[in-house]
Amino acid sequence: MCRRTLGRLTATGDGPGVPIRTERTVRVEAPPEEVWAVLHRVGDYPSWWRWLRRFDARALAVGERWRCTIRPPLPWTLQVDVLLVAVADGRVDAAVSGDVTGVASVTVEADPAGGSRILLDATLDAAGGATALLHRVAPGASRWAHDRVVDAAVTGFRRRAL
């Protein structure tokens, strides 16, 4: 069993494989206050992220449960719920459940060189179905698909949100 703690959340990796760990820092020109304000426009998320096929969300607030259908670069979609467990200026902590399980956080902070740094920290595991099978038999392909979704998220945010 693998345990990973992010802030106040703990991911227990007793699913079908070793969880995928992501630590990524993204630099943007906008100041943190602007990035944070943009992140609160949850209704705009589908226009930023083409891999997001369905997105039912009302707000970026504690206790909100976002229901998502994600289309990774694989021949199937993923159904995922994101429960926002902590939201404060500059940081969001979430628990992920569904076809993918785990924890994730996003932190927005000032970059000493100007603009902002957005830090993504996540530990996710495939929970079942075709995704779990892929992750078990070809973890490199699973990691590749995950990284493509993260790359597309960064690109979409930079191009369409800011």
C-alpha positions in Angstrom: 0.0 0.0 0.0 1.3 3.5 -0.9 0.3 6.5 1.2 0.8 10.1 0.1 -0.3 13.2 2.0 -1.0 16.6 0.4 -1.9 19.2 2.9 -4.8 17.7 4.8 -5.6 14.9 2.3 -4.2 11.4 2.2 -4.1 9.2 -0.9 -4.0 5.5 -0.2 -2.7 3.6 -3.2 -4.2 0.2 -2.7 -5.8 0.3 -6.2 -4.6 -1.7 -9.2 -1.2 -0.1 -9.6 1.3 2.4 -8.3 -0.2 5.8 -8.2 1.0 8.4 -10.7 2.7 11.3 -8.9 2.7 14.7 -10.5 4.6 17.8 -9.3 4.5 20.5 -11.9 5.3 24.3 -11.7 3.8 26.5 -14.4 4.9 30.1 -14.8 2.5 32.7 -16.2 2.8 36.4 -16.7 -0.4 37.4 -14.8 -0.2 38.3 -11.1 -1.5 35.8 -8.6 -4.7 37.8 -7.9 -5.6 37.7 -11.6 -4.9 34.0 -11.9 -7.0 33.3 -8.8 -9.9 35.3 -10.1 -9.7 33.4 -13.4 -9.7 30.1 -11.6 -13.0 31.1 -10.0 -14.7 31.2 -13.4 -15.5 27.5 -13.3 -18.1 27.9 -16.1 -15.3 28.7 -18.5 -13.2 25.5 -17.8 -14.7 23.5 -20.7 -13.6 26.3 -23.2 -10.1 26.1 -21.9 -9.8 22.4 -21.8 -11.0 20.5 -24.9 -10.4 17.1 -23.1 -13.1 18.0 -20.6 -16.2 16.5 -22.3 -18.6 17.2 -19.5 -18.2 19.4 -16.5 -20.9 20.0 -13.9 -19.7 22.5 -11.3 -21.1 25.6 -9.7 -18.2 27.2 -7.8 -14.7 27.1 -6.6 -15.7 26.6 -3.0 -15.2 24.2 -0.1 -17.7 21.3 -0.3 -18.4 21.6 -4.0 -18.4 18.3 -5.9 -17.5 18.7 -9.6 -18.6 15.9 -11.9 -16.4 15.5 -14.9 -16.0 13.4 -18.1 -12.5 13.5 -19.3 -11.3 12.3 -22.7 -7.6 11.4 -22.5 -5.6 10.4 -25.6 -7.0 6.9 -25.2 -10.1 5.2 -26.9 -12.3 5.7 -23.8 -13.5 8.4 -21.4 -13.1 8.7 -17.7 -15.8 9.6 -15.2 -14.3 11.6 -12.3 -15.7 13.5 -9.3 -13.6 16.2 -7.7 -14.5 17.1 -4.1 -13.1 20.5 -3.0 -12.0 20.0 0.6 -10.1 23.2 1.1 -10.2 26.5 -0.8 -8.3 29.6 0.4 -6.7 32.5 -1.4 -4.1 30.9 -3.6 -4.7 27.2 -2.8 -7.2 24.4 -3.6 -7.1 20.9 -2.1 -9.3 18.2 -3.7 -10.2 14.5 -3.3 -10.6 12.7 -6.6 -12.9 9.7 -7.1 -14.4 7.6 -9.9 -12.3 6.0 -12.6 -9.3 7.8 -11.2 -8.8 8.2 -7.4 -6.5 10.2 -5.3 -5.7 13.7 -4.1 -4.6 16.9 -5.8 -3.8 20.5 -4.9 -3.3 23.7 -6.9 -1.3 26.6 -5.4 -1.0 30.0 -7.0 1.9 32.2 -5.7 3.9 35.2 -6.8 6.9 34.4 -8.9 10.0 36.4 -7.7 10.8 37.0 -11.4 7.3 38.5 -12.0 3.9 37.1 -12.7 2.8 33.9 -10.9 3.8 30.3 -10.3 1.0 27.7 -10.4 2.0 24.5 -8.6 0.2 21.3 -9.3 0.7 18.4 -6.9 -1.3 15.2 -7.4 -1.2 11.5 -6.6 -3.7 9.6 -8.7 -4.4 6.0 -9.4 -6.6 4.2 -11.9 -9.6 2.7 -10.0 -10.9 0.2 -12.4 -12.0 -0.7 -16.0 -9.8 -0.2 -19.0 -7.8 2.6 -17.4 -6.7 0.3 -14.5 -5.9 -2.5 -16.9 -3.7 -0.2 -19.0 -2.0 1.1 -15.8 -1.3 -2.4 -14.7 0.0 -3.9 -17.9 1.6 -0.7 -19.5 2.2 1.9 -16.8 4.4 3.9 -19.2 1.4 4.3 -21.5 -0.8 5.3 -18.6 1.8 7.9 -17.5 2.1 9.2 -21.1 -1.7 9.7 -21.3 -1.8 11.4 -17.9 1.0 13.7 -18.9 -0.7 14.6 -22.2 -3.8 15.7 -20.3 -1.7 17.8 -17.9 0.2 19.3 -20.8 -3.1 20.1 -22.6 -4.4 21.7 -19.4 -1.4 24.0 -19.1 -1.5 25.0 -22.8 -5.3 25.6 -22.7 -5.1 27.7 -19.6 -2.3 29.8 -21.0 -4.0 30.3 -24.4 -7.6 30.6 -23.4 -7.9 31.6 -19.8 -5.3 34.4 -19.5 
